[in-house]
Amino acid sequence: MVNRYEFEIHLKPEQYLKFYRGTAQHVVVRATTGQNVQLPASIFRSFVTPDGVHGRFVLTCDADHKAPSLERV
């Protein structure tokens, strides 16, 4: 079984800097289903721009919440 979570996120550069520096390690987002989902901040690395991280994303993972995959939609 695959779990799929769609969410929108808006992190300013100074907010993401906390994750980059290691003072924070996880991001909690609210999926469109209303569920809160905790993600490792490192999963957003390829989506960081000078403006931070912004957009609508879909997270997929296996039934054990392992092997996460994140894509912008």
Distance bins in CASP14 RR format, pairs under 12 A and 6 or more apart:
PFRMAT RR
TARGET T0000
AUTHOR 0000-0000-0000
RMODE 2
METHOD distances of the structure
MODEL  1
1 60 0 0 0 0 0 1 0 0 0 0 0
1 61 0 0 0 0 0 1 0 0 0 0 0
1 62 1 0 0 1 0 0 0 0 0 0 0
1 63 1 0 1 0 0 0 0 0 0 0 0
1 64 0 0 0 0 1 0 0 0 0 0 0
1 65 0 0 0 0 0 1 0 0 0 0 0
2 58 0 0 0 0 0 1 0 0 0 0 0
2 59 0 0 0 0 0 1 0 0 0 0 0
2 60 1 0 1 0 0 0 0 0 0 0 0
2 61 1 0 0 1 0 0 0 0 0 0 0
2 62 1 0 0 1 0 0 0 0 0 0 0
2 63 1 0 0 1 0 0 0 0 0 0 0
2 64 0 0 0 0 0 1 0 0 0 0 0
2 65 0 0 0 0 0 1 0 0 0 0 0
2 66 0 0 0 0 0 1 0 0 0 0 0
2 67 0 0 0 0 1 0 0 0 0 0 0
2 68 0 0 0 0 0 1 0 0 0 0 0
2 69 0 0 0 0 1 0 0 0 0 0 0
3 31 0 0 0 0 1 0 0 0 0 0 0
3 33 0 0 0 0 0 1 0 0 0 0 0
3 35 0 0 0 0 1 0 0 0 0 0 0
3 37 0 0 0 0 1 0 0 0 0 0 0
3 58 0 0 0 0 0 1 0 0 0 0 0
3 59 0 0 0 0 1 0 0 0 0 0 0
3 60 1 0 0 1 0 0 0 0 0 0 0
3 61 1 0 1 0 0 0 0 0 0 0 0
3 62 1 0 0 1 0 0 0 0 0 0 0
3 63 1 0 0 1 0 0 0 0 0 0 0
3 64 0 0 0 0 1 0 0 0 0 0 0
3 65 1 0 0 1 0 0 0 0 0 0 0
3 66 0 0 0 0 0 1 0 0 0 0 0
3 67 0 0 0 0 0 1 0 0 0 0 0
3 68 0 0 0 0 1 0 0 0 0 0 0
3 69 0 0 0 0 0 1 0 0 0 0 0
4 31 0 0 0 0 1 0 0 0 0 0 0
4 32 0 0 0 0 0 1 0 0 0 0 0
4 33 0 0 0 0 1 0 0 0 0 0 0
4 35 0 0 0 0 0 1 0 0 0 0 0
4 37 0 0 0 0 0 1 0 0 0 0 0
4 57 0 0 0 0 0 1 0 0 0 0 0
4 58 1 0 0 1 0 0 0 0 0 0 0
4 59 1 0 0 1 0 0 0 0 0 0 0
4 60 1 0 1 0 0 0 0 0 0 0 0
4 61 0 0 0 0 1 0 0 0 0 0 0
4 62 0 0 0 0 0 1 0 0 0 0 0
4 63 0 0 0 0 0 1 0 0 0 0 0
4 65 0 0 0 0 0 1 0 0 0 0 0
4 68 0 0 0 0 0 1 0 0 0 0 0
4 69 0 0 0 0 1 0 0 0 0 0 0
4 70 0 0 0 0 0 1 0 0 0 0 0
4 71 0 0 0 0 0 1 0 0 0 0 0
4 73 0 0 0 0 0 1 0 0 0 0 0
5 28 0 0 0 0 0 1 0 0 0 0 0
5 29 1 0 0 1 0 0 0 0 0 0 0
5 30 0 0 0 0 1 0 0 0 0 0 0
5 31 1 0 1 0 0 0 0 0 0 0 0
5 32 0 0 0 0 1 0 0 0 0 0 0
5 33 1 0 0 1 0 0 0 0 0 0 0
5 34 0 0 0 0 1 0 0 0 0 0 0
5 35 1 0 0 1 0 0 0 0 0 0 0
5 36 0 0 0 0 1 0 0 0 0 0 0
5 37 1 0 1 0 0 0 0 0 0 0 0
5 38 0 0 0 0 0 1 0 0 0 0 0
5 39 0 0 0 0 1 0 0 0 0 0 0
5 43 0 0 0 0 0 1 0 0 0 0 0
5 56 0 0 0 0 0 1 0 0 0 0 0
5 57 0 0 0 0 1 0 0 0 0 0 0
5 58 1 0 0 1 0 0 0 0 0 0 0
5 59 1 0 1 0 0 0 0 0 0 0 0
5 60 1 0 0 1 0 0 0 0 0 0 0
5 61 0 0 0 0 1 0 0 0 0 0 0
5 65 0 0 0 0 0 1 0 0 0 0 0
5 68 0 0 0 0 1 0 0 0 0 0 0
5 69 0 0 0 0 0 1 0 0 0 0 0
5 70 0 0 0 0 1 0 0 0 0 0 0
5 71 0 0 0 0 0 1 0 0 0 0 0
5 73 0 0 0 0 0 1 0 0 0 0 0
6 29 0 0 0 0 1 0 0 0 0 0 0
6 30 0 0 0 0 0 1 0 0 0 0 0
6 31 1 0 0 1 0 0 0 0 0 0 0
6 32 1 0 1 0 0 0 0 0 0 0 0
6 33 1 0 0 1 0 0 0 0 0 0 0
6 34 0 0 0 0 0 1 0 0 0 0 0
6 35 0 0 0 0 0 1 0 0 0 0 0
6 37 0 0 0 0 1 0 0 0 0 0 0
6 55 0 0 0 0 0 1 0 0 0 0 0
6 56 1 0 0 1 0 0 0 0 0 0 0
6 57 1 0 0 1 0 0 0 0 0 0 0
6 58 1 0 1 0 0 0 0 0 0 0 0
6 59 1 0 0 1 0 0 0 0 0 0 0
6 60 0 0 0 0 1 0 0 0 0 0 0
6 70 0 0 0 0 0 1 0 0 0 0 0
6 71 0 0 0 0 0 1 0 0 0 0 0
6 72 0 0 0 0 0 1 0 0 0 0 0
6 73 1 0 0 1 0 0 0 0 0 0 0
7 27 0 0 0 0 1 0 0 0 0 0 0
7 28 0 0 0 0 0 1 0 0 0 0 0
7 29 1 0 1 0 0 0 0 0 0 0 0
7 30 1 0 0 1 0 0 0 0 0 0 0
7 31 1 0 1 0 0 0 0 0 0 0 0
7 32 1 0 0 1 0 0 0 0 0 0 0
7 33 0 0 0 0 1 0 0 0 0 0 0
7 34 0 0 0 0 1 0 0 0 0 0 0
7 35 0 0 0 0 1 0 0 0 0 0 0
7 36 0 0 0 0 1 0 0 0 0 0 0
7 37 1 0 0 1 0 0 0 0 0 0 0
7 38 0 0 0 0 0 1 0 0 0 0 0
7 39 0 0 0 0 1 0 0 0 0 0 0
7 44 0 0 0 0 0 1 0 0 0 0 0
7 53 0 0 0 0 0 1 0 0 0 0 0
7 55 0 0 0 0 1 0 0 0 0 0 0
7 56 1 0 0 1 0 0 0 0 0 0 0
7 57 1 0 0 1 0 0 0 0 0 0 0
7 58 0 0 0 0 1 0 0 0 0 0 0
7 59 1 0 0 1 0 0 0 0 0 0 0
7 70 0 0 0 0 0 1 0 0 0 0 0
7 71 0 0 0 0 0 1 0 0 0 0 0
7 72 0 0 0 0 0 1 0 0 0 0 0
7 73 0 0 0 0 0 1 0 0 0 0 0
8 29 1 0 0 1 0 0 0 0 0 0 0
8 30 0 0 0 0 1 0 0 0 0 0 0
8 31 0 0 0 0 1 0 0 0 0 0 0
8 32 0 0 0 0 1 0 0 0 0 0 0
8 53 0 0 0 0 0 1 0 0 0 0 0
8 54 0 0 0 0 1 0 0 0 0 0 0
8 55 1 0 1 0 0 0 0 0 0 0 0
8 56 1 0 1 0 0 0 0 0 0 0 0
8 57 1 0 0 1 0 0 0 0 0 0 0
8 58 0 0 0 0 0 1 0 0 0 0 0
8 72 0 0 0 0 0 1 0 0 0 0 0
8 73 0 0 0 0 1 0 0 0 0 0 0
9 15 0 0 0 0 0 1 0 0 0 0 0
9 16 0 0 0 0 0 1 0 0 0 0 0
9 27 1 0 0 1 0 0 0 0 0 0 0
9 28 0 0 0 0 0 1 0 0 0 0 0
9 29 1 0 1 0 0 0 0 0 0 0 0
9 30 0 0 0 0 1 0 0 0 0 0 0
9 31 0 0 0 0 0 1 0 0 0 0 0
9 37 0 0 0 0 0 1 0 0 0 0 0
9 39 0 0 0 0 1 0 0 0 0 0 0
9 41 0 0 0 0 0 1 0 0 0 0 0
9 43 0 0 0 0 0 1 0 0 0 0 0
9 44 1 0 0 1 0 0 0 0 0 0 0
9 47 0 0 0 0 1 0 0 0 0 0 0
9 48 0 0 0 0 0 1 0 0 0 0 0
9 52 0 0 0 0 1 0 0 0 0 0 0
9 53 1 0 1 0 0 0 0 0 0 0 0
9 54 1 0 0 1 0 0 0 0 0 0 0
9 55 1 0 0 1 0 0 0 0 0 0 0
9 56 0 0 0 0 1 0 0 0 0 0 0
9 57 1 0 0 1 0 0 0 0 0 0 0
9 58 0 0 0 0 0 1 0 0 0 0 0
9 59 0 0 0 0 0 1 0 0 0 0 0
9 70 0 0 0 0 0 1 0 0 0 0 0
9 72 0 0 0 0 0 1 0 0 0 0 0
9 73 0 0 0 0 0 1 0 0 0 0 0
10 16 0 0 0 0 0 1 0 0 0 0 0
10 27 0 0 0 0 0 1 0 0 0 0 0
10 29 0 0 0 0 0 1 0 0 0 0 0
10 44 0 0 0 0 0 1 0 0 0 0 0
10 47 0 0 0 0 0 1 0 0 0 0 0
10 51 0 0 0 0 1 0 0 0 0 0 0
10 52 0 0 0 0 1 0 0 0 0 0 0
10 53 1 0 0 1 0 0 0 0 0 0 0
10 54 1 0 1 0 0 0 0 0 0 0 0
10 55 1 0 0 1 0 0 0 0 0 0 0
10 56 0 0 0 0 0 1 0 0 0 0 0
10 57 0 0 0 0 0 1 0 0 0 0 0
11 17 0 0 0 0 1 0 0 0 0 0 0
11 18 0 0 0 0 1 0 0 0 0 0 0
11 19 0 0 0 0 1 0 0 0 0 0 0
11 20 0 0 0 0 0 1 0 0 0 0 0
11 24 0 0 0 0 0 1 0 0 0 0 0
11 27 1 0 0 1 0 0 0 0 0 0 0
11 28 0 0 0 0 0 1 0 0 0 0 0
11 29 0 0 0 0 0 1 0 0 0 0 0
11 39 0 0 0 0 0 1 0 0 0 0 0
11 41 0 0 0 0 1 0 0 0 0 0 0
11 44 1 0 0 1 0 0 0 0 0 0 0
11 47 0 0 0 0 1 0 0 0 0 0 0
11 48 0 0 0 0 1 0 0 0 0 0 0
11 49 0 0 0 0 0 1 0 0 0 0 0
11 51 0 0 0 0 1 0 0 0 0 0 0
11 52 1 0 1 0 0 0 0 0 0 0 0
11 53 1 0 1 0 0 0 0 0 0 0 0
11 54 1 0 0 1 0 0 0 0 0 0 0
11 55 0 0 0 0 1 0 0 0 0 0 0
11 57 0 0 0 0 0 1 0 0 0 0 0
12 18 0 0 0 0 0 1 0 0 0 0 0
12 19 0 0 0 0 0 1 0 0 0 0 0
12 48 0 0 0 0 0 1 0 0 0 0 0
12 49 0 0 0 0 0 1 0 0 0 0 0
12 50 0 0 0 0 0 1 0 0 0 0 0
12 51 1 0 0 1 0 0 0 0 0 0 0
12 52 1 0 0 1 0 0 0 0 0 0 0
12 53 0 0 0 0 1 0 0 0 0 0 0
12 54 0 0 0 0 1 0 0 0 0 0 0
13 19 0 0 0 0 0 1 0 0 0 0 0
13 20 0 0 0 0 1 0 0 0 0 0 0
13 48 0 0 0 0 1 0 0 0 0 0 0
13 49 0 0 0 0 1 0 0 0 0 0 0
13 50 1 0 0 1 0 0 0 0 0 0 0
13 51 1 0 0 1 0 0 0 0 0 0 0
13 52 1 0 1 0 0 0 0 0 0 0 0
13 53 0 0 0 0 1 0 0 0 0 0 0
13 54 0 0 0 0 0 1 0 0 0 0 0
14 20 0 0 0 0 0 1 0 0 0 0 0
14 21 0 0 0 0 0 1 0 0 0 0 0
14 23 0 0 0 0 0 1 0 0 0 0 0
14 24 0 0 0 0 0 1 0 0 0 0 0
14 50 0 0 0 0 0 1 0 0 0 0 0
14 51 0 0 0 0 0 1 0 0 0 0 0
14 52 0 0 0 0 1 0 0 0 0 0 0
14 53 0 0 0 0 0 1 0 0 0 0 0
15 21 0 0 0 0 0 1 0 0 0 0 0
15 23 0 0 0 0 0 1 0 0 0 0 0
15 24 0 0 0 0 1 0 0 0 0 0 0
15 27 0 0 0 0 1 0 0 0 0 0 0
15 41 0 0 0 0 0 1 0 0 0 0 0
15 44 0 0 0 0 0 1 0 0 0 0 0
15 48 0 0 0 0 0 1 0 0 0 0 0
15 51 0 0 0 0 0 1 0 0 0 0 0
15 52 1 0 0 1 0 0 0 0 0 0 0
15 53 0 0 0 0 1 0 0 0 0 0 0
15 54 0 0 0 0 0 1 0 0 0 0 0
16 22 0 0 0 0 0 1 0 0 0 0 0
16 23 0 0 0 0 0 1 0 0 0 0 0
16 24 0 0 0 0 1 0 0 0 0 0 0
16 27 0 0 0 0 1 0 0 0 0 0 0
16 41 1 0 0 1 0 0 0 0 0 0 0
16 42 0 0 0 0 0 1 0 0 0 0 0
16 44 1 0 0 1 0 0 0 0 0 0 0
16 45 0 0 0 0 1 0 0 0 0 0 0
16 47 0 0 0 0 1 0 0 0 0 0 0
16 48 1 0 1 0 0 0 0 0 0 0 0
16 49 0 0 0 0 1 0 0 0 0 0 0
16 50 0 0 0 0 0 1 0 0 0 0 0
16 51 0 0 0 0 1 0 0 0 0 0 0
16 52 1 0 1 0 0 0 0 0 0 0 0
16 53 1 0 1 0 0 0 0 0 0 0 0
16 54 0 0 0 0 0 1 0 0 0 0 0
17 23 0 0 0 0 1 0 0 0 0 0 0
17 24 0 0 0 0 1 0 0 0 0 0 0
17 41 0 0 0 0 0 1 0 0 0 0 0
17 48 0 0 0 0 1 0 0 0 0 0 0
17 50 0 0 0 0 0 1 0 0 0 0 0
17 52 0 0 0 0 1 0 0 0 0 0 0
17 53 0 0 0 0 0 1 0 0 0 0 0
18 24 1 0 1 0 0 0 0 0 0 0 0
18 25 0 0 0 0 1 0 0 0 0 0 0
18 26 0 0 0 0 0 1 0 0 0 0 0
18 27 0 0 0 0 0 1 0 0 0 0 0
18 41 0 0 0 0 1 0 0 0 0 0 0
18 52 0 0 0 0 0 1 0 0 0 0 0
19 25 1 0 0 1 0 0 0 0 0 0 0
19 26 0 0 0 0 1 0 0 0 0 0 0
19 27 1 0 0 1 0 0 0 0 0 0 0
19 39 0 0 0 0 0 1 0 0 0 0 0
19 40 0 0 0 0 1 0 0 0 0 0 0
19 41 1 1 0 0 0 0 0 0 0 0 0
19 42 1 0 0 1 0 0 0 0 0 0 0
19 43 0 0 0 0 0 1 0 0 0 0 0
19 44 1 0 0 1 0 0 0 0 0 0 0
19 45 0 0 0 0 1 0 0 0 0 0 0
19 48 0 0 0 0 1 0 0 0 0 0 0
19 52 0 0 0 0 0 1 0 0 0 0 0
19 53 0 0 0 0 1 0 0 0 0 0 0
20 41 0 0 0 0 1 0 0 0 0 0 0
20 42 0 0 0 0 1 0 0 0 0 0 0
20 44 0 0 0 0 0 1 0 0 0 0 0
20 45 0 0 0 0 1 0 0 0 0 0 0
20 48 0 0 0 0 1 0 0 0 0 0 0
20 52 0 0 0 0 0 1 0 0 0 0 0
20 53 0 0 0 0 0 1 0 0 0 0 0
21 41 0 0 0 0 0 1 0 0 0 0 0
22 40 0 0 0 0 0 1 0 0 0 0 0
22 41 0 0 0 0 1 0 0 0 0 0 0
22 42 0 0 0 0 1 0 0 0 0 0 0
23 41 0 0 0 0 0 1 0 0 0 0 0
24 38 0 0 0 0 0 1 0 0 0 0 0
24 39 0 0 0 0 0 1 0 0 0 0 0
24 40 0 0 0 0 0 1 0 0 0 0 0
24 41 1 0 0 1 0 0 0 0 0 0 0
24 42 0 0 0 0 0 1 0 0 0 0 0
24 44 0 0 0 0 0 1 0 0 0 0 0
25 38 0 0 0 0 1 0 0 0 0 0 0
25 39 0 0 0 0 1 0 0 0 0 0 0
25 40 1 0 0 1 0 0 0 0 0 0 0
25 41 1 0 1 0 0 0 0 0 0 0 0
25 42 0 0 0 0 1 0 0 0 0 0 0
25 43 0 0 0 0 0 1 0 0 0 0 0
25 44 0 0 0 0 0 1 0 0 0 0 0
26 36 0 0 0 0 0 1 0 0 0 0 0
26 37 0 0 0 0 0 1 0 0 0 0 0
26 38 1 0 1 0 0 0 0 0 0 0 0
26 39 1 0 0 1 0 0 0 0 0 0 0
26 40 1 0 0 1 0 0 0 0 0 0 0
26 41 1 0 0 1 0 0 0 0 0 0 0
26 42 0 0 0 0 1 0 0 0 0 0 0
26 43 0 0 0 0 1 0 0 0 0 0 0
26 44 0 0 0 0 0 1 0 0 0 0 0
27 36 0 0 0 0 0 1 0 0 0 0 0
27 37 0 0 0 0 1 0 0 0 0 0 0
27 38 1 0 0 1 0 0 0 0 0 0 0
27 39 1 0 1 0 0 0 0 0 0 0 0
27 40 1 0 0 1 0 0 0 0 0 0 0
27 41 1 0 1 0 0 0 0 0 0 0 0
27 42 0 0 0 0 1 0 0 0 0 0 0
27 43 0 0 0 0 1 0 0 0 0 0 0
27 44 1 0 0 1 0 0 0 0 0 0 0
27 45 0 0 0 0 0 1 0 0 0 0 0
27 47 0 0 0 0 0 1 0 0 0 0 0
27 53 0 0 0 0 1 0 0 0 0 0 0
27 57 0 0 0 0 0 1 0 0 0 0 0
27 59 0 0 0 0 0 1 0 0 0 0 0
27 70 0 0 0 0 0 1 0 0 0 0 0
28 35 0 0 0 0 0 1 0 0 0 0 0
28 36 1 0 1 0 0 0 0 0 0 0 0
28 37 1 0 0 1 0 0 0 0 0 0 0
28 38 1 0 1 0 0 0 0 0 0 0 0
28 39 1 0 0 1 0 0 0 0 0 0 0
28 40 0 0 0 0 0 1 0 0 0 0 0
28 41 0 0 0 0 0 1 0 0 0 0 0
29 35 0 0 0 0 1 0 0 0 0 0 0
29 36 1 0 0 1 0 0 0 0 0 0 0
29 37 1 0 1 0 0 0 0 0 0 0 0
29 38 0 0 0 0 1 0 0 0 0 0 0
29 39 1 0 0 1 0 0 0 0 0 0 0
29 41 0 0 0 0 0 1 0 0 0 0 0
29 43 0 0 0 0 0 1 0 0 0 0 0
29 44 0 0 0 0 0 1 0 0 0 0 0
29 53 0 0 0 0 0 1 0 0 0 0 0
29 55 0 0 0 0 0 1 0 0 0 0 0
29 56 0 0 0 0 0 1 0 0 0 0 0
29 57 0 0 0 0 1 0 0 0 0 0 0
29 58 0 0 0 0 0 1 0 0 0 0 0
29 59 0 0 0 0 1 0 0 0 0 0 0
29 70 0 0 0 0 0 1 0 0 0 0 0
30 36 1 0 1 0 0 0 0 0 0 0 0
30 37 1 0 0 1 0 0 0 0 0 0 0
30 38 0 0 0 0 0 1 0 0 0 0 0
30 39 0 0 0 0 0 1 0 0 0 0 0
31 37 1 0 1 0 0 0 0 0 0 0 0
31 38 0 0 0 0 0 1 0 0 0 0 0
31 39 0 0 0 0 0 1 0 0 0 0 0
31 56 0 0 0 0 0 1 0 0 0 0 0
31 57 0 0 0 0 1 0 0 0 0 0 0
31 58 0 0 0 0 1 0 0 0 0 0 0
31 59 0 0 0 0 1 0 0 0 0 0 0
31 60 0 0 0 0 0 1 0 0 0 0 0
32 56 0 0 0 0 1 0 0 0 0 0 0
32 57 0 0 0 0 0 1 0 0 0 0 0
32 58 0 0 0 0 1 0 0 0 0 0 0
32 59 0 0 0 0 0 1 0 0 0 0 0
32 73 0 0 0 0 0 1 0 0 0 0 0
33 59 0 0 0 0 0 1 0 0 0 0 0
35 59 0 0 0 0 0 1 0 0 0 0 0
35 65 0 0 0 0 0 1 0 0 0 0 0
37 43 0 0 0 0 0 1 0 0 0 0 0
37 57 0 0 0 0 0 1 0 0 0 0 0
37 58 0 0 0 0 0 1 0 0 0 0 0
37 59 1 0 0 1 0 0 0 0 0 0 0
37 60 0 0 0 0 0 1 0 0 0 0 0
37 61 0 0 0 0 1 0 0 0 0 0 0
37 65 0 0 0 0 1 0 0 0 0 0 0
37 68 0 0 0 0 1 0 0 0 0 0 0
37 70 0 0 0 0 0 1 0 0 0 0 0
38 59 0 0 0 0 0 1 0 0 0 0 0
38 61 0 0 0 0 0 1 0 0 0 0 0
38 65 0 0 0 0 1 0 0 0 0 0 0
38 68 0 0 0 0 0 1 0 0 0 0 0
39 45 0 0 0 0 0 1 0 0 0 0 0
39 47 0 0 0 0 0 1 0 0 0 0 0
39 53 0 0 0 0 0 1 0 0 0 0 0
39 57 0 0 0 0 1 0 0 0 0 0 0
39 59 1 0 0 1 0 0 0 0 0 0 0
39 61 0 0 0 0 1 0 0 0 0 0 0
39 65 0 0 0 0 0 1 0 0 0 0 0
39 68 1 0 0 1 0 0 0 0 0 0 0
39 69 0 0 0 0 0 1 0 0 0 0 0
39 70 1 0 0 1 0 0 0 0 0 0 0
40 59 0 0 0 0 0 1 0 0 0 0 0
40 61 0 0 0 0 0 1 0 0 0 0 0
40 65 0 0 0 0 0 1 0 0 0 0 0
40 66 0 0 0 0 0 1 0 0 0 0 0
40 68 1 0 0 1 0 0 0 0 0 0 0
40 70 0 0 0 0 0 1 0 0 0 0 0
41 47 0 0 0 0 0 1 0 0 0 0 0
41 48 0 0 0 0 1 0 0 0 0 0 0
41 53 0 0 0 0 1 0 0 0 0 0 0
41 70 0 0 0 0 0 1 0 0 0 0 0
42 48 0 0 0 0 0 1 0 0 0 0 0
42 53 0 0 0 0 0 1 0 0 0 0 0
42 68 0 0 0 0 0 1 0 0 0 0 0
42 70 0 0 0 0 0 1 0 0 0 0 0
43 53 0 0 0 0 0 1 0 0 0 0 0
43 57 0 0 0 0 1 0 0 0 0 0 0
43 59 1 0 0 1 0 0 0 0 0 0 0
43 60 0 0 0 0 0 1 0 0 0 0 0
43 61 0 0 0 0 0 1 0 0 0 0 0
43 67 0 0 0 0 0 1 0 0 0 0 0
43 68 1 0 0 1 0 0 0 0 0 0 0
43 69 0 0 0 0 1 0 0 0 0 0 0
43 70 1 0 1 0 0 0 0 0 0 0 0
43 71 0 0 0 0 0 1 0 0 0 0 0
43 72 0 0 0 0 0 1 0 0 0 0 0
44 52 0 0 0 0 1 0 0 0 0 0 0
44 53 1 0 1 0 0 0 0 0 0 0 0
44 54 0 0 0 0 0 1 0 0 0 0 0
44 55 0 0 0 0 0 1 0 0 0 0 0
44 57 0 0 0 0 1 0 0 0 0 0 0
44 59 0 0 0 0 0 1 0 0 0 0 0
44 68 0 0 0 0 0 1 0 0 0 0 0
44 70 1 0 0 1 0 0 0 0 0 0 0
44 71 0 0 0 0 0 1 0 0 0 0 0
44 72 0 0 0 0 0 1 0 0 0 0 0
45 52 0 0 0 0 0 1 0 0 0 0 0
45 53 0 0 0 0 1 0 0 0 0 0 0
45 70 0 0 0 0 1 0 0 0 0 0 0
46 53 0 0 0 0 1 0 0 0 0 0 0
46 57 0 0 0 0 0 1 0 0 0 0 0
46 69 0 0 0 0 0 1 0 0 0 0 0
46 70 0 0 0 0 1 0 0 0 0 0 0
46 71 0 0 0 0 0 1 0 0 0 0 0
46 72 0 0 0 0 1 0 0 0 0 0 0
47 53 1 0 1 0 0 0 0 0 0 0 0
47 54 0 0 0 0 1 0 0 0 0 0 0
47 55 0 0 0 0 1 0 0 0 0 0 0
47 56 0 0 0 0 0 1 0 0 0 0 0
47 57 1 0 0 1 0 0 0 0 0 0 0
47 70 1 0 0 1 0 0 0 0 0 0 0
47 71 0 0 0 0 1 0 0 0 0 0 0
47 72 1 0 0 1 0 0 0 0 0 0 0
47 73 0 0 0 0 0 1 0 0 0 0 0
48 54 0 0 0 0 1 0 0 0 0 0 0
48 55 0 0 0 0 0 1 0 0 0 0 0
48 72 0 0 0 0 0 1 0 0 0 0 0
49 55 0 0 0 0 0 1 0 0 0 0 0
49 72 0 0 0 0 0 1 0 0 0 0 0
53 70 0 0 0 0 0 1 0 0 0 0 0
53 72 0 0 0 0 1 0 0 0 0 0 0
54 72 0 0 0 0 1 0 0 0 0 0 0
55 70 0 0 0 0 0 1 0 0 0 0 0
55 71 0 0 0 0 0 1 0 0 0 0 0
55 72 1 0 0 1 0 0 0 0 0 0 0
55 73 0 0 0 0 1 0 0 0 0 0 0
56 70 0 0 0 0 0 1 0 0 0 0 0
56 71 0 0 0 0 0 1 0 0 0 0 0
56 72 1 0 0 1 0 0 0 0 0 0 0
56 73 1 0 1 0 0 0 0 0 0 0 0
57 68 0 0 0 0 0 1 0 0 0 0 0
57 69 0 0 0 0 0 1 0 0 0 0 0
57 70 1 0 1 0 0 0 0 0 0 0 0
57 71 1 0 0 1 0 0 0 0 0 0 0
57 72 1 0 1 0 0 0 0 0 0 0 0
57 73 1 0 0 1 0 0 0 0 0 0 0
58 68 0 0 0 0 0 1 0 0 0 0 0
58 69 0 0 0 0 1 0 0 0 0 0 0
58 70 1 0 0 1 0 0 0 0 0 0 0
58 71 1 0 1 0 0 0 0 0 0 0 0
58 72 0 0 0 0 1 0 0 0 0 0 0
58 73 1 0 1 0 0 0 0 0 0 0 0
59 65 0 0 0 0 1 0 0 0 0 0 0
59 67 0 0 0 0 0 1 0 0 0 0 0
59 68 1 0 1 0 0 0 0 0 0 0 0
59 69 1 0 0 1 0 0 0 0 0 0 0
59 70 1 0 1 0 0 0 0 0 0 0 0
59 71 0 0 0 0 1 0 0 0 0 0 0
59 72 0 0 0 0 0 1 0 0 0 0 0
59 73 0 0 0 0 0 1 0 0 0 0 0
60 66 0 0 0 0 0 1 0 0 0 0 0
60 67 0 0 0 0 1 0 0 0 0 0 0
60 68 1 0 0 1 0 0 0 0 0 0 0
60 69 1 0 1 0 0 0 0 0 0 0 0
60 70 0 0 0 0 1 0 0 0 0 0 0
60 71 0 0 0 0 1 0 0 0 0 0 0
60 73 0 0 0 0 0 1 0 0 0 0 0
61 67 1 0 1 0 0 0 0 0 0 0 0
61 68 1 0 1 0 0 0 0 0 0 0 0
61 69 1 0 0 1 0 0 0 0 0 0 0
61 70 0 0 0 0 1 0 0 0 0 0 0
62 68 0 0 0 0 1 0 0 0 0 0 0
62 69 0 0 0 0 1 0 0 0 0 0 0
END
